[in-house]
Amino acid sequence: MAEETKSPEERLPTLRGWFLDAEDGTSEARTEAERARDYYDGRQLTTDELATLASRGQPPVIDNRIKPKVNYLLGLEKRGRTDPKAFPRNPDDEEGAHAATDAIRYVCDLNLFEETGALVLADMLIEGFGGADVVVSRDAKGEHRITIEHFPWDRLFYDPHSRAYDFSDAKYVGGVLWMDEDAVLSRWPGSKPALDGAYIFESGSSETYDDRPVVWADPKRKRVRVIQLHWTEGGEWWLATFTAGGFLDDPIRSPYVDDEGKSECSLILQSGYIDRKNWRYGIVRDMIDPQDEVNKRRSKALHLLSVRQVIAEQGAVTDVSAARAELARPDGYVEVTPGMKFEIQQTGDLATGQFALLQEAKASLEATGPNSFLMGKQTQAASGRAIMASQQGGEIEIDGAIMDRFHQFKRRVYRTIWNRIKQFWTEEKWVRVTDDERNVRFVGLNRTVTLGDEIGGLPPDQQMQAMQEQALFPGDPRLAQPLRIENNVAEMTVDIVVDEAPDVASLQVEQFAMLADLAGKMPGLIPPDALIEASALRNKDKLLEKMRPPVGPDGQPVPPPPPPEIVKMQAEMQLKQQQAEQDAANQQAKMAMDAQAAARQAEIDAMKVQAQIAMDQRRLEAEIQLQQQRLAAEMELRRFEIEGKMQLARVEAAARSELSRDVAADNAEARREAMAEHSAE
């Protein structure tokens, strides 16, 4: 039966057997890797050794010289980190290469790949191998998200017959996960039969993957061991997820392809060193024996300094145990039977010998990996050339082996990221680029460029001309007509490289100091960009890019400026000329201002005279008007007086006339009354 026609149930025993073969075939290597991790963590004494020290009353002393060496290499990697860069394979892809660089860096920044890479390097340095999984999933918006997930060494397994540092010859590789049952059921609904089968399947001889149960499942904790396996079949990569009892994800061809369209494995593994037994190991393995000797020599020397050997005749002391206790004390006191032999042997020569061997063991350990010169801890007087030679030797050993393989791992990850981008980023996507701390820019991938976008990118004077030539108007539907796809990742062909750190940092510093000294003594001899190129500045490529001369309208670089001396002389002459012109202008301005001031003063004086005349005229007119008003008032008053007198005379006359009439009337009435009386008589 062909492999591709097998059912999942028929495949499961084979895949499960591969995992068990990997577990059994790498059991001893994993035990050694676990020991390397213990030594890095400072757990360097066995249970028996700790018990022996406890019986002596001697505290355990561990001089851990492995951890600083490993940490130095991790710090060296951090200091020399560089970004990936894509280069075009043909002139037409030059602009696309910049977009590819920005896209890859965007994915790395989004996944904090620098930290992930540091974890993989730590696994390579200590246990001997590590890896990461570059996969694609959909986020909450439904967009494809490229994820870089670190796989610790103790969660990885591989074909034990593989001998390549990058596992390119491996039949299979995979990862092990311990998951709670509810988490499995939540992620893989309907996986209950596979879980039940895992609880009853027992196997396994190593404890590396066991976390710490020794079977495929832990019924008490309700946890199961989940296997993610990648394997080659018929020249293609396949993958599946399963437990001992069944599949969680059925076997399928890998959904990921490389730049040639062939299926590829998403799990990227890398080794530090490989011995003839096919064991993967790091730099710690060579340090374990010297480290053991350092610990034991130091412990032995301390023991010899704290104990005393005695040769005595039987009965020389009454209580041997009490005498031993007193001899162990710095101020011990022992009473000896007179005449009996009791001699205390000197063991200082043995302690001295142990100290000498201790120094030799330290020197042997110092010669492995980064030395004190390289780590900046050398305090003895030494020539600069000797220090530089020691640093150079240590860094050649580092960069020429395991660090070079780590850089290979990073290049493989970058290439895989680009493959994922080309395969899954098929729609328009904008990525945020933060290579400039002051200016954040956005780069569009698979961007549809319309006629409106094309015209909008022209200078303002050309935009109007283009609109008129094509009889276009604002809001014209033809402006939305697509012209091309900008930065179409599916059609880009680029090479991914990594700017490597300098081969020898100390030598570079020495050379830079020499160039800087020479530039100080002979100004103008060494261009500034050459000094920056020779320095160890971070992101110096960006600084050099900013220093490059601008390009003229003809596409040719603008000529460099004249030497500083000529510039200074020209500036001084220009300054003097400007000063003279300024003085002449100031004098002319002063004369003009004086003339303007005189004219203004004359104008002001004339205005004053006119104002005085006008004021006098207005005052005279006011006085005449006031006199006229006074005369008019007096005449009106006189008229009022005459009219009053005339009115009074008329009133008096009327009163006298009325009185005369009243008197006449009274007299007439009196006469009538008298006549009436007279008639009556």
ABEGO torsion letter per residue (X at the ends): XBAAABBAAAAAAAAAAAAAAAAAAAAAAAAAAAAAAAAAAGBABBAAAAAAAAAAGBBBBBBBAAAAAAAAAAAAAAAABBBBBBBBABAAAAAAAAAAAAAAAAAAAAAGAAAAAAAAAAAAAAAGBBBBBBBBBBBAAGBBBBBBBBBBAAABBBBAABABAAGAABABBBBBBBBBAAAAAAABBGAAAAAAAAAABBBEABAAAAOABABABBAAAGBBBBBBBBBBBGGBBBBBBBBAAEBABBBBBBABBBAAGBBBBABBBBBABBBAAGBBBBAAAAAAAAAAAAAAAAAAAAAAAABBBBBBBBGABABAAAAAAAAABAABBBBBBBGBBBBBBBAAAAAAAAAAAAAAAAAAAAABEBBAAAAGABABBBBAAAAAAAAAAAAAAAAABAAAAAAAAAAAAAAAAAAAAAAABABBBBBBBAABAABBBBBBBGBBBBAAAAAAABBAAAAAAAAAAAGBBBGBAAAABBABBBGBAAABBBBBBBBBBBABAAAAAAAAAAAAAAAAABBGABBAAAAAAABABBGAAAAAAAABBBBBAAGBBBBBBBBAAAAAAAAAAAAAAAAAAAAAAAAAAAAAAAAAAAAAAAAAAAAAAAAAAAAAAAAAAAAAAAAAAAAAAAAAAAAAAAAAAAAAAAAAAAAAAAAAAAAAAAAAAAAAAAAAAAAAX
